[in-house]
């Protein structure tokens, strides 16, 4: 007996700019990514301060619930605003976009969630996910949403929707042998559409170069392209030909300009120039990107890099979202650990 899919029951993933009930985040845990000593004032402390700044920015606009590891409520409370709700659950890492549920609504007050299989970004050797693979189900239970378990290994950072039937994906994530060995494009699309309520998938060939390093995600879409409204999409642009993302950005922008959405509308593309800095302290190319923003109620929480191009990016978002306050938050400590502001947040839409 085949159970009905979310789409068959009228559920779909709304666009991020739709009203939220709250934002979910996770508190950085001692691990190989952040460091293991919470008291040395080193990388773990820096990460926790960066995550807390994001949480404190968002909570001025909508409720925020922070999942913290068992026994760390008192520690987390020293970092975040009293307005941030704290809930303890076992955690491995702190990338809520990827480990949390993808929330769905039916337009009639119903709330549901797609619970993808999480396996440490393709069973990467450094990753642990025995706790994180359960977070989506646990959060779904906390919200009272109806849970739909998918067979697809996927993360929230690997998809982006326009809320009108179109989803962006990358070939190197959903078709990754470490995630979904043997799956075809058609099988992936069928599973995505069934759980997201989408009808058309636009496949990008890959993500940014740095995302294929040892601690990368192998090509998450939410750092390279994102819908700003139906028919309008922002794309990461690297103006410097010396940077390996220069050609990638050009290729993706051209592909999207030749694409149509689920309604057959040609896509309008706005290119967001990357910050001027090209390399990190180790001489590796950075993947600093303004694409990895977060839309909270009444605000745009935008990655900042203490860079001359921060303001230009802010002006683009202010023009697209004139009713929202654009808030620049230093994202360099987050990117140093492998992601951005979008990667550490997960929206729960208002079910109405």
N, C-alpha and C positions, 0 to 999 in steps of 0.2 A: 504494500500500500504506500503510495507516494503522498506525503503530506504537502499541503499547499505552500507555495513559496511566499515570502513577504510581498513580492510584486503582485502575485495573484490575489493577495488579500488587501491590496490597495496601499501598501506601504512603499515609501521611497525615501532616499536620503535627500534632505533639502540642501540648498546652497548655504554656504557658511554665512552669507550676509543676512539670512533670515533670522528672526528673533531667537535668542537663546534662553533656556531656563537656567543654565549654569555652564561653567567650564570645569573640566576635570584635569588635574595635573598629578604628577608623582614627585616625591622628594628624593633627590640623589642619594643613593646608598653607597657605602664603602665597597668599592669593587675595582677591577683592573682599569676601568675607564676613568673614574673620578679620583682614584687614590683610596687608600685603605685606612688612613689615620684621620679621624674626624677632628682631632684636637691640634693638629700641627699648623693650622692656618694656611695649608697648601692648596692643592688643586681641588680637593673635596669641598673645602670651605668656600673657595671661589665659585665653584659650580652651584653650591647651595645658595649663595648670595644672588647669583644671576637668576636662578629659577624663582627665588623669592621676589625679586624685583618684578618679574613678569606677573607672578601671582598677585602682588600688591597693586600693580597697574590695572589688571583686569577686574579685580574685586571692587574697584571704584565704579564699575559699570554693570557688573552682574555677579551673582554668587559664584564662588570658587570653592571646590572641594579638592583638598590635597591628600592623596594616598601616601602614607608614610609606612616605613617598615615597622615591624613589631617592636615596641619598646622605644620608639623614637619620637613620640609625640612631644615630649618636653623639649627635646633638641630642636625639632622643627618649629615649635612655637617661638623660639628665640629669633628665628629668621623672618617669619611671615607676620603680616598684620593680624590682629585679633579677629578681623572680619573674615579671614580665611578659615573655612571649616576643615578640620583634620580628621581623617579616618585611618585606622591602622589595618594594614593587610600585608602579608609577606611579599616582598619585592626583590627582584634581582637588579633592576635598572630603573631609569626614570624618563623614558620616552613614551609619554602617554598617547601621543598620536598613533603609535604603532601597536601598543599592547592593549589599549582601551577598546571598547566597543564602537562600532559605527552606528550611530543612532538614526532611527527612521521614524517618520510620522505618516499618518494616513489622512490628515486633513480633517478628521472628525474627533480629535482629542485622543487618538490612540498613539502610544509610544512603543516602539520596538527597537531591537538592536541586532545588527549582524555581528556575529562572533566568528571572526576568521580564525583559522589555525595560525598560531604564532610559533615559529621555531628558531628564533634567534637570527633573523635576517638571512635565512638560508642555511641554518645549522653551521654558523661560522665558529671556528675553533676557539675563539676567545669568549664567546657568548655563553651565558647561562640563562635558562628560561623556564626552569621548573616551577617557579612562582609566577613569573610574568605571563605564562600561557594561561593562567587562571584568572587574571585580572579582569578581562572583559566580561566574563561570566559573573564575577563578583560584583562589579559595578552595575551590570544589568540588574542583578538582584536588588541592589541598594535603591535603584530608581523605580523598581516595580515594572520595568519594561518587559515586553514579551521577547524572549530570546530565540533567535534563529541561528543555529550552528551551521556554518558553511564547511565544506570539504576543502576549500581553497586556502592554501598558505598565502597570506597577504597581510599587509600592514596599512594603517590609515594614511601614512605618508606616500603610499604607492598608488593612491587614487585621488582624483579631484573632479568634482561634479559641478554642473551649472544649475542643477535643480530642475532642469527641463528636459532630462532624458539623455544627456551626454556625459560621458566619463572619460577622463584622460588617464592613460596608463603608459608604462614603458616596457619594451620587450625584455629588458634584462632583469626585471623584477618578477612579474607574474609568470614568465616563461623560464625563469631561472631553474636549472636542474636541481639546485639545492633546495628549492621551494616546491616546485610542482613538476617533478620529473615525468615526462611522457605526455603532459597536457598540451593540447593544441590551442591555437588562438581561439578557435570556435568554442572549445570547451571552457576556456577562461571567460570569454564573453558571456556565454550562457549563464555561468555561475554568478558573474558580476551583475548582469541584468536582473537575474532572479532575486538577488539580495538588495540591490540598490534601487530597483525600479527604473533603471536606465534602459535605453534602446540602442544607443550607438556608442561604441568605444573608438576613441582616436588613439592610435598607437604611436608613441614616440620611440625612436630607435634606441635611446639611452639617456642617462642623466649626465651630471657634471663629472669631470675627470676625477676630482678628489674623492668622489663617492665610491670609487672602485679600489681605494686603498684598503689596507688590512681591516680598518675599523669602519668602513663605509657600508652603505646599505645596498650597493650594487644598482643604484640608479633611481632613487625615489623621484617621483614626478614633482613633488611639492616644493622643490628647490629650483626647478627649471621652468615650470609653467603653471599658471593658475588662472581660473576664470575670475574676472572682476564683476561681471554681470553676464547674462545670456548674450552670446554673440561677441563678447569682448574678452580677450585673454591677454594676460601679461606674460612676457617671455624674458628670461635672463639673457642679457647681451653682454659679451665681453669685448669691449672696443679694441683692446690691445692684441695685435696679431701674434705677439710672442707668447701669449697665454694659450694653453691647450684647449680652453673652453671657447676660444674665439670662433672656431669653425663649427663647434657643436651648436652654439647659439644661433649662428646663421642658418644652419641646416634645419633646426627645429622651427625657427621663425618662418622659414620658407614653406616647410611642410604644413604648418598651421594656417598660413595664408591661403594655401590651396585646398584647405579642408572645409567641410560644412558640418554644422551641428545636427542634432537629432531632428530638427525641424527643416533641415535643408538650407539653412542660412549660412552664407559665407562668414568666416570668422574674421573679425577685426583684431589685429595684433598690435599691442603697444610694447615696445622693447624697453626694458629697464636696465640701464647701463650699470655694470658691476662697479663696486668701489674701486678707487684708483690703485689701492695696494694689490700687488700681484703675488707676493710670496709671504709665507710665515717666517718665524725666527729660524726655522730649520732649513729654509730655502725651498720648501715645497710650495707648489701653486695653491693658493687659497680658493675656496669655493664660496666666498662671501656673496650673499645674494639677498636682494630685497624681495624676491618672490616669496620667501618663506615668512610671510607676515601672518597675523591672526586678526580676524574680524570679531570683535566683541560687540555687545550691544552699544551702539552709539560711538564706537571708537575703532580705529585701526591701530593695532599694536605692531609697529614697524621695526624691523631690525635696523640698528644703527651701528656704525663702525668707526666713529670719529673721523669721518672721511668727507671730502668736499662734495661728494655725490649724494650724501645723506639727504640734504635739503631738496635736491632735484627729485629724488624718489618720493619724498614726502609731498611735494607739490603735485605729482602725478596722482597719488592716492587722494589728496584733498580735492582734486578736480573730479575724480570718479565718484568719491563719496563726500559730497559737500555737507551732508547732514551729520557726518561723523567727525570726532576729534582725532587727529593723527598724533599718536604718541610714539616718539622715538625712544627705543630702549637698547642700550648697548648689548649687542648679541655676540660680541667676540668671545667671551668665555663659554658661550653655548656652542658656537661653531668649533671651538678648540676641542670639544668633546664629541663632535661628529654630527651636529644638527643645528637647527635654528629655533625661533620662537614657535613656528607652526608645529614643529616636531615634538614640543613638550606640552602641547595643549590639545584638548579634545572637546568639541562643543556638544552639549546636549540641547537640541532644539526645543523650543517651546511647542508643546503638543496642543494645537488648537484647530 
